[in-house]
Amino acid sequence: MVGDLVWMIIVMWIVAFAAFAPLGYFIYMYTMKKGEPFGDTEPHGDSESKVLDLAEQVVNTVKGLLGKK
């Protein structure tokens, strides 16, 4: 009976560690880089991307078809 309780406590600690490890890792990385999570990153939309260019082209084409420029 006591062995079952100890085993359940150990399993609960393992589950809790697995559940909160990603949060702890994020907090560690965020504080390690002085408030910049995971280092210097470019602001959204400033980097060149084929997907962004294609999406912009599709939006402009649809606007042209609807007569809104």
C-alpha positions, 0 to 999 in steps of 0.5 A: 500500500505504501509502495503504491503511494510512493510509485504514484508520487514518482509517476506524478513527478515525472508527468509534471516534469514532462508537462512543464519542461517546455515552459521552463526551457522557454523562460530560460532562453528568454531570460538568457538573451536579455529579453529577446526570445531565442536571440535576434530575430527579424520583425515579421514581414521584413524577410524575403520569402517566396511564400510571402511574395506569392501571397502578395501577388495573389492578393494583388491579382484578386484586388485587380479582378475586383477592381480595387487598387 
